Amino acid sequence: MKNINLLPKVPRAKRIFLPLLVSSVIFFLLLSSAFLYVGHYFKNNMQNVENQIALTNASIQALTKQRQLDEQTFNYQNLQAEIDKLKKKRIDWIPVLETISSKLPSTGRILSAEMANEEKKEDNNGANPAVPQTEPVIVNLKLEFGALTSVADYILLLQSSSLFDSVSIMSAIKTEKTFSTPIASLPGSNGTNTQSTTVNTEDNINKIFEDTLTDSKNEGDNLLNELKWTINQQIAKQEFGLKLPDKNFGTKLQDDQYDQDETSALTDADYEDARKTLEDMKKKSATSSETGANSPSVENSNPAAASVQKFNVYEVVIEIALKNSVDSN
């Protein structure tokens, strides 16, 4: 028996539309839920990022404040830099002063000693005080000598020292100084003090010139000593107004023979030149002595004026550059 469907047939469009509508509604609901979830998630993440940025900025500000030095720390760092600078520039002055004073001749004296101005050097070079300087230390000496030969000898002795890099003369001025000795000008006073003072002065000058002589080992040394003594006599007469006594050095001035030792560094030609120079100087000295004896002498009636003596001295300024090895670490 065949079943017969008596119900009316539903149209195809109606059968498809209703499920499609329901599916679309469900899909839009799910999509909206997904958008809501994603938006909420990103909003929470953004808030976390902003909080992290705020914490980072706060940390940066705190670190910046910690890096800023207060006044006490700044002063401490400057003091420490100055201490390091002084330690690196510290100099052992004992050998320097010992060399300067020990090589000074008997006719010279030190008037002053000072270091060059370091502030001008730093301003010119734009140097940082905390940075060690490589320039040598400069010492300026102001000295006084009785003769230019003493200046030359002193410079040579300083240049031969291993402590100094360079030694140079900045200025040399010849001046005249007056020295007075006390005398008894009142009645009943004793004048032996003036005489003894004058004698002591002459003896000291005589001893200074005698120290320039060397030990005589042969005829050549005797001739050189006699030549030196003749020069010293002229210097003493011109510079100090004193007459040194004549000395016999046992030299032989014959033209035909010379008794020289084999150890002498003088040749026959040198010996002949020195002998002729000595004879010429003796002739000139004798001529000047006769002229001085024939000239009228003026006696000072004032006893106090007789005690005043004038001497020519040389004020010399020397610049010494110390070597870096002098620094003591």
C-alpha positions as CSV (number, residue, x, y, z in Angstrom):
1,M,0.0,0.0,0.0
2,K,1.5,3.3,-1.0
3,N,1.7,6.2,1.6
4,I,0.4,9.5,0.3
5,N,1.7,12.8,1.8
6,L,-1.2,15.1,2.0
7,L,0.7,18.0,3.6
8,P,1.5,20.9,1.3
9,K,5.1,21.0,0.1
10,V,7.3,23.8,1.7
11,P,9.0,26.0,-0.9
12,R,12.8,25.6,-1.4
13,A,13.5,29.3,-0.7
14,K,11.7,29.1,2.6
15,R,13.6,26.0,3.6
16,I,17.0,27.6,2.9
17,F,16.4,31.1,4.2
18,L,15.5,30.1,7.8
19,P,18.7,28.1,8.5
20,L,20.8,30.6,6.8
21,L,19.4,33.4,8.9
22,V,19.9,31.5,12.1
23,S,23.5,30.7,11.1
24,S,24.2,34.3,10.2
25,V,22.9,35.5,13.6
26,I,25.1,32.9,15.4
27,F,28.1,33.9,13.3
28,F,27.7,37.6,14.0
29,L,27.3,36.9,17.7
30,L,30.5,34.9,17.8
31,L,32.4,37.5,15.8
32,S,31.2,40.2,18.1
33,S,32.3,38.3,21.1
34,A,35.7,37.7,19.6
35,F,36.1,41.5,18.9
36,L,35.0,42.3,22.4
37,Y,37.6,39.8,23.8
38,V,40.4,41.1,21.7
39,G,39.6,44.7,22.5
40,H,39.5,44.0,26.2
41,Y,42.8,42.1,25.9
42,F,44.6,44.9,24.1
43,K,43.2,47.4,26.5
44,N,44.6,45.5,29.4
45,N,48.0,45.2,27.7
46,M,48.1,48.9,26.9
47,Q,47.5,49.7,30.5
48,N,50.3,47.4,31.5
49,V,52.6,49.0,29.0
50,E,51.8,52.5,30.3
51,N,52.4,51.4,33.8
52,Q,55.8,50.0,32.8
53,I,56.7,53.2,31.0
54,A,55.8,55.2,34.1
55,L,57.9,52.9,36.3
56,T,60.8,53.2,33.8
57,N,60.6,57.0,33.7
58,A,60.6,57.1,37.5
59,S,63.7,54.9,37.6
60,I,65.5,57.1,35.0
61,Q,64.7,60.2,37.1
62,A,66.0,58.5,40.2
63,L,69.2,57.4,38.5
64,T,69.7,60.9,37.1
65,K,69.4,62.4,40.5
66,Q,71.9,59.9,41.8
67,R,74.4,60.9,39.1
68,Q,74.2,64.6,40.0
69,L,77.1,65.5,42.4
70,D,76.4,67.4,45.5
71,E,78.8,70.2,46.7
72,Q,80.6,68.0,49.1
73,T,81.3,65.2,46.6
74,F,82.4,67.8,44.0
75,N,84.9,69.4,46.4
76,Y,86.2,65.9,47.4
77,Q,86.8,65.0,43.8
78,N,88.6,68.3,43.1
79,L,90.8,67.8,46.2
80,Q,91.6,64.2,45.2
81,A,92.6,65.4,41.7
82,E,94.9,68.1,43.2
83,I,96.5,65.5,45.4
84,D,97.2,63.2,42.5
85,K,98.6,66.1,40.5
86,L,101.0,67.0,43.4
87,K,102.0,63.4,43.8
88,K,102.9,63.1,40.1
89,K,104.8,66.4,40.1
90,R,106.6,65.8,43.4
91,I,110.4,66.4,43.1
92,D,113.3,65.3,45.3
93,W,114.9,68.7,45.9
94,I,117.7,67.4,48.1
95,P,120.1,66.4,45.3
96,V,119.1,69.4,43.2
97,L,119.9,71.9,46.0
98,E,123.0,70.0,46.9
99,T,124.3,70.2,43.3
100,I,123.5,73.9,42.9
101,S,125.1,74.9,46.2
102,S,128.2,72.5,46.1
103,K,129.3,73.6,42.6
104,L,129.0,77.3,43.5
105,P,132.5,78.9,43.4
106,S,133.9,80.8,46.4
107,T,133.4,84.1,44.6
108,G,129.6,83.6,44.1
109,R,126.5,83.4,46.2
110,I,122.8,82.6,45.6
111,L,120.5,85.5,46.0
112,S,117.2,83.8,45.2
113,A,115.7,80.6,43.7
114,E,112.2,80.1,42.5
115,M,110.1,77.9,40.2
116,A,108.5,79.2,37.0
117,N,104.9,80.3,37.1
118,E,102.8,77.1,36.4
119,E,99.5,78.9,36.2
120,K,100.6,80.7,33.0
121,K,101.7,77.4,31.5
122,E,98.3,75.8,32.2
123,D,96.4,78.8,30.8
124,N,98.5,78.8,27.6
125,N,98.3,75.1,27.0
126,G,94.6,74.7,28.1
127,A,95.7,71.9,30.4
128,N,93.5,70.2,32.9
129,P,94.9,70.4,36.4
130,A,94.1,66.7,36.9
131,V,96.2,65.7,33.9
132,P,99.9,65.3,34.5
133,Q,102.1,67.7,32.6
134,T,105.0,66.5,30.5
135,E,106.9,69.7,30.5
136,P,110.1,69.9,32.5
137,V,110.2,71.8,35.8
138,I,111.9,75.2,35.4
139,V,114.0,76.7,38.2
140,N,115.2,80.3,38.0
141,L,118.3,81.2,40.0
142,K,119.5,84.7,40.8
143,L,123.2,84.7,41.7
144,E,126.0,87.1,42.3
145,F,129.6,86.5,41.2
146,G,132.8,88.4,41.5
147,A,134.1,87.6,38.0
148,L,132.7,86.4,34.7
149,T,135.1,83.5,34.6
150,S,133.4,82.1,37.7
151,V,130.1,82.4,35.9
152,A,131.4,80.3,33.0
153,D,132.9,77.7,35.3
154,Y,129.7,77.4,37.3
155,I,127.5,77.0,34.1
156,L,129.8,74.3,32.8
157,L,129.6,72.4,36.1
158,L,125.8,72.6,36.2
159,Q,125.6,71.4,32.5
160,S,127.8,68.4,33.4
161,S,125.3,67.3,36.1
162,S,122.9,64.4,35.2
163,L,120.0,66.1,37.1
164,F,119.6,69.0,34.7
165,D,118.2,68.9,31.2
166,S,119.4,72.3,30.2
167,V,121.1,75.3,31.8
168,S,121.0,78.8,30.2
169,I,121.8,82.3,31.2
170,M,118.9,84.7,31.0
171,S,120.7,87.9,32.0
172,A,124.0,89.1,33.3
173,I,124.3,92.6,34.7
174,K,127.5,94.2,36.0
175,T,127.0,96.4,39.0
176,E,129.1,98.3,41.5
177,K,128.6,97.7,45.2
178,T,130.1,99.5,48.1
179,F,131.2,97.8,51.3
180,S,132.0,99.8,54.3
181,T,134.0,98.7,57.4
182,P,133.7,100.3,60.8
183,I,136.6,102.5,62.0
184,A,137.3,104.5,65.1
185,S,136.6,108.1,64.3
186,L,136.1,109.3,67.8
187,P,139.0,110.5,70.1
188,G,140.4,107.8,72.2
189,S,139.1,105.0,70.1
190,N,141.3,102.2,68.8
191,G,141.8,101.8,65.1
192,T,143.1,98.2,65.1
193,N,139.7,96.8,64.2
194,T,139.7,98.6,60.8
195,Q,143.2,97.5,60.1
196,S,142.5,93.9,61.0
197,T,139.2,93.9,58.9
198,T,141.1,95.3,55.9
199,V,143.9,92.7,56.3
200,N,141.3,89.9,56.6
201,T,139.6,91.1,53.4
202,E,142.9,91.2,51.5
203,D,143.9,87.8,52.8
204,N,140.5,86.3,51.8
205,I,140.8,87.7,48.3
206,N,144.4,86.5,48.1
207,K,143.3,83.0,49.2
208,I,140.5,82.9,46.6
209,F,143.0,83.6,43.8
210,E,145.5,81.1,45.2
211,D,142.9,78.4,45.0
212,T,142.8,78.8,41.2
213,L,146.4,77.5,41.0
214,T,147.0,73.8,40.2
215,D,149.6,71.4,41.6
216,S,152.9,71.9,39.8
217,K,154.2,68.6,38.4
218,N,156.4,69.8,35.6
219,E,157.8,72.9,33.9
220,G,154.6,73.4,31.9
221,D,152.4,73.4,35.0
222,N,154.7,76.0,36.6
223,L,154.4,78.2,33.5
224,L,150.6,77.9,33.5
225,N,150.4,78.8,37.2
226,E,152.6,81.8,36.7
227,L,150.4,82.9,33.8
228,K,147.3,82.4,35.9
229,W,148.9,84.4,38.8
230,T,149.8,87.3,36.5
231,I,146.2,87.4,35.2
232,N,144.9,87.2,38.8
233,Q,147.1,90.2,39.7
234,Q,145.6,92.3,37.0
235,I,142.0,91.2,37.9
236,A,142.6,92.0,41.6
237,K,144.0,95.4,40.7
238,Q,141.2,96.3,38.3
239,E,138.3,94.8,40.2
240,F,139.2,95.1,43.8
241,G,142.1,97.7,43.8
242,L,144.4,95.3,45.5
243,K,148.0,94.3,44.7
244,L,148.7,90.7,44.9
245,P,152.3,89.7,45.9
246,D,154.6,88.3,43.3
247,K,155.3,84.5,43.4
248,N,158.2,82.5,42.2
249,F,157.1,79.4,40.4
250,G,160.6,78.3,39.3
251,T,159.9,78.7,35.5
252,K,162.8,79.0,33.1
253,L,162.2,81.6,30.5
254,Q,165.2,80.9,28.3
255,D,164.5,80.8,24.6
256,D,166.8,77.9,23.7
257,Q,165.7,75.2,26.1
258,Y,162.6,73.9,27.9
259,D,162.8,71.4,30.7
260,Q,159.4,69.7,30.2
261,D,158.3,66.5,31.7
262,E,157.2,63.7,29.4
263,T,153.7,63.7,31.1
264,S,153.1,67.3,30.2
265,A,150.3,67.9,27.7
266,L,152.0,71.1,26.4
267,T,153.9,71.0,23.1
268,D,156.9,73.1,22.4
269,A,154.8,75.5,20.4
270,D,152.3,75.8,23.2
271,Y,155.1,76.4,25.7
272,E,156.6,79.1,23.5
273,D,153.2,80.9,23.1
274,A,152.5,80.7,26.8
275,R,156.0,82.1,27.6
276,K,155.6,85.0,25.2
277,T,152.2,85.8,26.6
278,L,153.6,85.7,30.1
279,E,156.4,88.1,29.2
280,D,154.0,90.5,27.4
281,M,151.7,90.5,30.4
282,K,154.6,91.2,32.8
283,K,155.7,94.1,30.7
284,K,152.2,95.6,30.6
285,S,151.9,95.1,34.3
286,A,155.2,96.8,35.0
287,T,154.2,99.7,32.7
288,S,150.9,100.2,34.5
289,S,152.6,100.0,37.9
290,E,155.1,102.7,36.9
291,T,152.2,104.9,35.6
292,G,150.3,104.4,38.8
293,A,153.4,105.3,40.8
294,N,154.1,108.5,38.9
295,S,150.5,109.7,39.1
296,P,149.8,112.0,42.0
297,S,148.0,110.3,44.9
298,V,145.1,112.0,46.7
299,E,144.8,111.2,50.3
300,N,141.4,111.4,52.0
301,S,141.4,113.6,55.0
302,N,138.2,112.0,56.2
303,P,139.0,108.7,58.1
304,A,135.5,107.4,57.6
305,A,135.7,107.7,53.8
306,A,138.9,105.5,53.8
307,S,136.8,102.5,55.0
308,V,134.6,102.5,52.0
309,Q,135.5,99.9,49.3
310,K,133.9,99.5,45.9
311,F,133.7,96.2,44.1
312,N,132.3,95.2,40.7
313,V,129.9,92.2,40.9
314,Y,127.9,90.4,38.3
315,E,124.2,89.7,38.9
316,V,123.3,86.7,36.8
317,V,119.9,85.0,36.3
318,I,120.1,81.3,35.3
319,E,117.3,79.1,34.1
320,I,117.6,75.4,34.9
321,A,115.3,72.7,33.4
322,L,115.2,69.6,35.5
323,K,115.0,66.2,34.0
324,N,112.0,63.9,34.5
325,S,114.1,61.4,36.4
326,V,114.3,63.8,39.3
327,D,110.6,63.3,40.1
328,S,110.1,61.0,43.0
329,N,107.1,58.6,42.8
